[in-house]
Amino acid sequence: MSTPQLVVHHDKELMAQAAAARLITKIVDAQASRGSASVVLTGGRNGNGLLAALAAAPARDAIDWGRLDLWWGDERFLPEGDPERNVTQAREALLDTVPLDPKRVHAMPASDGPFGADVEAAAASYAEELARAAGPENHGAVPTFDVLMLGVGPDTHVASLFPELPAVRETQRTVVGVHGAPKPPPTRVTLTLPAIRAAREVWLLAAGEDKAQAAAIALSGAGEIQAPAAGAYGRARTLWLLDSAAASQLPRSLYPPASS
Ligand SMILES: O=C(O)[C@H](O)[C@@H](O)[C@H](O)[C@H](O)COP(=O)(O)O
């Protein structure tokens, strides 16, 4: 378990731009050393803000888009193409503007896909896809993601792991279905904490005043069932990327100097 590192940027736009630059470097380094990179995307405003900043970044094409595997931490279980799906929003923000290898873009199943409305079957299928992509050097059921990004909800949820709901308590499966999510839509597919923790690095994105309490709770020793963000950590690194507003309730002892 890697101790959380915090970086606080002045505002959410700067946080998105700095996080995008950080992601470009991480992907380029992974591709230089291993020939490919594997990244898990998150939905939400902060996640999509980062993708939009990456699309606009001058250095974005330092990435070899054809050797990048993209996965999702969660997905709203809606029909293909629904504007509320995380993959739809990611395509609009970035994916449709770069030459990715479509075979390496691993979207989670839609509710009108091969599994119909059976979200458990959809989740099991994604778990199988992850397991197929995991090589002998990986941790069994999922590939070793270079970076797994997570937006943080005001209630401290990450992916579709909501406080006290069954999915955050899962200790065996890597992907599960979610019913009754407090954030609409109620039905979702999500990675579980064991899958999240297989990542080399986990980056938690929290910008805006509405995340200040969640960041303070998650970083002050709360348990992962009550505060799922507290249970999201990487094998080598756990990085919280905040803006000043989201960092405003952190204990002073945790608060690093904000970037200029
Ligand atoms: O499907 C989703 O909604 C996201 O995956 C979810 O986990 C999101 O990242 C957080 O709710 C933060 O969302 P905001 O960045 O919009 O606050």
The ligand as a Gaussian input file, in Angstrom:
#p B3LYP/6-31G(d) Opt

LIG

0 1
 O      -19.515000       7.344000     -13.554000
 C      -19.153000       8.304000     -12.861000
 O      -19.891000       9.211000     -12.527000
 C      -17.725000       8.429000     -12.453000
 O      -16.935000       7.423000     -12.787000
 C      -17.654000       8.812000     -11.004000
 O      -16.899000       7.950000     -10.198000
 C      -17.045000      10.196000     -10.983000
 O      -15.655000      10.104000     -11.288000
 C      -17.224000      10.874000      -9.651000
 O      -18.604000      10.868000      -9.354000
 C      -16.715000      12.318000      -9.707000
 O      -17.440000      12.977000     -10.704000
 P      -17.209000      14.579000     -10.944000
 O      -15.753000      14.698000     -11.332000
 O      -18.169000      14.946000     -12.037000
 O      -17.500000      15.248000      -9.628000

